[in-house]
Amino acid sequence: MGGPRASVGDIEKARAARSARFFLTGGTGFLGSHLAVGLLKRGFAVRLLARPGGRGAAAARVEELLDWFGLPFAERQRLRVVEGDITRPNLGLDPAALGEALSETDEIIHCASSTSFSERKRAEIEAVNADGLSRVLAFARQSRARFFHHVSTAFVAGKTSGPCPEELTTPPGFWNAYEETKWRGERLAEETCREAGLGLTIYRPSIVYGDSRTGRTLLFNAVYYPVRAALFLKEIYEKDVRERGGLRAAEAGVRLEPDGTIHLPLRIAVAGGTGLDLVPVDHFTAAFFALMEGAPGGGIFHIVSGRAKTIQDIVDYSCRFFRMAGIRTCAAEEFDAVPKTPLELLYDRYIEAYGPYMRDARVFETPRSGPILKGRGLACPELSYGVFVRCMTFAVEAGWGSRLFDPAGHDP
């Protein structure tokens, strides 16, 4: 086992001089793309690993993303896109590309991740979050890199409740394969970096949604999905009422109110005093770089709001914005006395993977990240009704992702 590859002082100096060269995985994803743009805006050189295929060649897809961000041409000159895949040996790089990357990398940011909760996709989740990370760490060992930045999740806390510390813990279990593989990934990263003398920072964001200032986002899962599911049901029954006489709607107890609001008799089970810890992507990005700069020696850091947004708040926002009524939260015990209706069972099937998070009692502590972020004047914006409106307006205009990029390369 060797010693550290570089001193904390050397790492700080390279970052301050903008001479540190970054190798980034997951750069075409939601969080990774924001970090790529953040690095380029800060003057760093970035080698971005992107899979071939998809909507086109890797370089073309990255260029499309940079257009979406409105990144100036001059700042793009520090970016180099290489086609590869973390699920393949040597990250899918040919010998020449691999050799260049190994010799020209000072720091690695690993963002590539499968965020699926579905057990039927476990093989895919394992391939990316476990095996893929292992290959990136093998690359790190061989490279001249000094530091490894691992984007994890606060939900490695698993099936627990109450305070969740900024440290490696062993929970009694996990709600899904995503939590489990991210937990395993943290341990693998810690062990590998310790043995290889690499500095390590683990970033643990909670639920990340769109930009609090503009509503723009590249991903429409998490908080968006339960809202979209309710809106989907509303639109089905509203069409039935307006175009087919409303027989199906009446059977489900759905009705059109005189003011045009659609009444959906829908109960959502929650646990008392719980809610969602929600972080807008602009805060995640700012916090990431504040922690990178403020903790050059590494560590484990939560990037969280620190205050739960109740499900009832989100229900109220949704009803107000989308002109719905009748949706409310309740204790799970209420269904013992009054069983779920077919409409409620249908909604539950839509949001089944998100059920544990609707009743989440985890509280993410910030004794390490809190002082650093506060010292830089960073406080997580609240998901107010105004922020919610901006985010949902963008989601609707973007077709919940289907119209995010049009053929001319413009976004909504």
N, C-alpha and C positions, 0 to 999 in steps of 0.2 A: 504494500500500500504506500503510495507516494504522498508527498506533502502537497499543499495548495499550489495550483498552477500559477497563481498571481496573488499579490497582496491586495487587500482592500483598497489601499492607496493607489495602486496601479490601475485598478478597475475604475476608481473614481476619476483619475486623471484622463483615462481614455474616453470615458463618457463625456467629461467636461469639454475635451478637445474635439468631440464628435468623430474621433478616429476609430471607435469600436465598430466592428462590422457584424451585423446581425443576420442570423439564419432563422427564418420564420416558417413554421408549419401552420396549416390551417388559415393561410392568409386570404383565401377566397370566402371564408366563412364569416359569420356575423361579428364575433369578437375579434378574430384575427385580422379582418380587413380594417377595422378601426385602429388596431395597434399598428398595422403596416403603415397606414396613412399618418398616424401619430409619430412614428419613427422618422418617416420621410420629412414631415414638417419640422421636426427637430434637428434635421441636418445629418441623420445617420444614413449609412449605406446599408441596403437591405437585399439579401438574397431570399426570394420567396419561392417556396416549394409548392407547386400546384399540380394537381392531377391532370393528365391529358383527357380529352373527351368532354363529355357534358355538353354545354352549349357551343363548344368550339375549342380551338387550341388554347392551351393554358394562358399564353401571353395575351391573346385576344380577350379572354374572359377577364383577366386582371385589368386590362386597359378599359374595358367596359365599366368595371367597378370604380376605377379611378375617375372616370368621367362622372359617375354617379355621385362621387364625393366632391367633384369639382376641383380636384387637385391640379394646381398649375403645372404646366409642362416642365418648367425648370426643376421642380421638386421631384418629378418622376425620373429624372436622369440618374438618381442614386439607387434606382431599383433595378434588380436583375431577376427575371422570372426563369425558373428552371422546372421542367416537367419531371415529375416524380410521384411516388406514392408510398406512404409510410407502411403500407401493408405488404410491400415487396422487399426482397433482399436489397441491401444497400440503398434503400429508399427509392428503388426504381431508377437510380441514376447510372448512366454509362460511366465507364472508368475515367474518362477525361473530366466529365462534370463532377464526379465524386471527388476526384483528386483536387480540383479547384475549390470545391466547397470545404473540404477538410482543411486545406491550407489557408483559406481566406475567411475563416469564421472565428470571431472573438467571443460572441455570446449567442446563445440559442434561445428562442422563444417558442415553446411548444403549445400551440393552440388547437391543433387538429384533434377532433373529438366527435364521437357519435353521441348525440344527445337523446337518442330514442330511449323510451322507458319500456318498450314492449318486450316481454319475455320471448316471444317468437322470433325476435331479432337478436337474441343473445349472441349467436355466432358472429354476426356483423359487429355488434358492440364490442365483443371480446377482441375481434380482429383489429379494431382501431384503437380502443382505449387501453388495451393490455399489450397485445402483440406489437401494435404499431408504436406505442410508447417505447417498448423494449428496443425496437430497431432505431428509434431516434436517439435513445441513450447510448446504444452501441456506436452510432455515428459520433456522438459527443465524446465518447472515450477516445476514439481514433483521431479526432480533430484537435486543433490547437486552441479550442475554446477554453475560456476561463470561467464562464458562468452559464448556468442553465435556469431559465425562467419557465416554470410549469404552471399553466392555467388549469386549475382544478375546479372544485365547486364546494360551497359551504355545506352541501348536502352529503358530503362524506361522513357527516355526523350520524347518518343512518337512523335506525329505529330507536330514537331516544327522544327525550323531551327536556325542557328547561335549558340551562346554560350549556353552550357548546364552545369549548376553548380553542384558542389559536395554537393548537399543537396536535401531534399525532396521537390519536386515541383508537380504541378498539370497541366499536359499538356492538350491541347484542345481535344486530342483523341489519338488513337493508330493505328498503321498499321496492327496489328494482335493480336490474343489472347495471344501469347507468351509475347509480350511487356506489354499487359494489366495485365496479371496475375502476372508477375514479379513486376510490379508497385504496385499492391495490396499487394503482399507479403512483400515488403519493409515496408509498413505502418503497416501491421500486426506484423512484427518482432519488429518494433520500439515501438509500443504500448505495446506489451506483455513484452518485455525486460525491458522497463521503469517501468511497474507495478510490475514485479517480481524481480527487483533489479539486473538484469543480465547486464553485460557489453555487448555491441553490436558493431560489425564492419560490415559494408556492403561494399562488394567488387564489383565494377562494371567494368568488362572487356568489351572491345568492341568485335570485331570479332577475335576469336582465331583460329589459324591454327597450322600446324605442327612445329616441332622443327627446329629452324633456322640453327642449326649446323649439323643436321643429316637428316632432312626431315621427320623423323618418326612421325606418328600420329596414333591415334585410331579412328578418326572421319573424314569423307570425305564429309561434307556438306559445307555451307557458301561459301568461295572463291573457293572451289573445284568444286562445283556443276555447275556453269555456264561454267567453263572450260570444264568439262566432257561432258556437253550437246553439246557444239560446236564440241568437238572431236567425239562424237557419230555420229553427222550428217556428219562430214568429212569422217568417216570410212564407213558409209552407201553408200555415193555417190562415194567414191573411189572404193569400191567393184563393184558398178554398172558400173563404167567406165572400170575397168580392166577386169571384168568377163562377163558383159552383154551388152557391146557395148555403154553404157553411155547414153541411151535415157532418162531415168528419170533424170539423172544429167543435161543433156542439157536443159530439160524443166524447171529446177530450176535455170538455169544459172550457174551451177557448172561445172568447167572444170579442167582437169589435165594439169598443166604447163609443159614446156619442162624439167625443173629441178626436176620434181617429186612432186612439191608443189601442193596441192589442193586449188583451188580458190573458196571460198564460198562468194557470194555476200550478205553479212549480215550486216545490220545496227543495232546498239544498242543505244537506246535512253538514254541520260544522261543529267544532268543539268550542266550548265557552272560552273567551279570552284569547283566541288564536287568530292568526291571519297570515298574510303573505309578506315576506320581506322582499321588497321590490326596488331594483336599482336601475335607473335609466342608463343607457349605454354611454352617454356623454360623461356621466360621473364615473362609470367603470373605467373608461379610458383615462380620464384625468387622475383617478386614484392609482391606476397601474403605474403611471410614470412618476407620480409622487412617491410611491413606495419603492420603485426602482432606484430613484435618486436618493431617497431619504433613508434607505436601509441597504447600503452597498455591501454589507456583510451577509445579506440574505435573511431568511426567516419564513415563517408561515403567517399569512395575513388574510383576514376576512375583509371583503369589500361588500359591505351591506348597508342597508338604510338605518338599521338599529331601531326601527319602529314598525310594527306590523300594520299593514293595511287590511282591515277586516273584509271578509267576503261580502258582508252586508253593504259596506261602502261601495265595492265594485258592482254589486247588484244594483244599488241605487243609481250609480253613475250610468250603468248600462240602460236601465229603464228610462232614465231622464233623456239620454241622448238618442236612443233608438225607439223611443215612444212605445215602451212596453209597461205592463203593470202585472201584478199578481205574483211576481217572483219574490221569494223571501227565504231567508236562512232559518234553520231550526236545529234543535238537538236531535241526534240520531234516535233517541228514545221515542220521539214522536211517531216514528214509523211503526213502533210496536203497537201503538193504540190505533193508528190510522195507516194501514199499509200503503205502500207507494202505488200511485196510479200508473197506468200504461205510459202516460206522457213522462212521468218522472223516471220510470224505468228506462225509457228510451234515452232521455238526457243523460242518465247515469252511464249508459253504455258508451255514449259519445265521449264522456270525460273520465272514464274509468281510470286511466293511467294517472290522472291528476288528483284523484280522490284523496290520497294521503296528504297532499299539499294543501288541500282545502281545509284540512283539520290539523294543520301543522302546529305543534307546540314547541318547536325548537327555537332557541334564542341564541344568536351568534355573538359571542363576546368579542370585544375589540381592544384589549389592553395594549396590543402592539401597534395595530394599524391606526387606532383612534388618535393618539397623540401626533403621529406623523401627518395624518391628513388634516387635523385641526391646525397644526403648525403652518400648514400651507394654505390655510383658509378654505379648505374643501369640506363642504357639508352636502350630504346626499339630498337632492331635491325630493320633495314629497310627491306622490302621485295624487295631485289635486284633481278636481273636476276639470279644470282648464287643461292640465297636462293630458288627462284621459281623452278629452275631446280632440286635442291635436293628434294623439296617437291613433285613435280610432278613425278619424277623418282620413288620415294617410292610409290606414289599412284598407278602408273601403275603396278609396281612389286607386289603390294599388291592386285591387281585386284579391286582397289577402295574399299577395305574392304573385298571382298569375299575370298581373300587368306591371310588374316591377320594372322591367326593361321592355320597351317597345322596339320594333324592328329598326327604327331610326336611331336607337341608342338613347332615347330620352326617357326620363322617369316621370311618373305622374306629377 
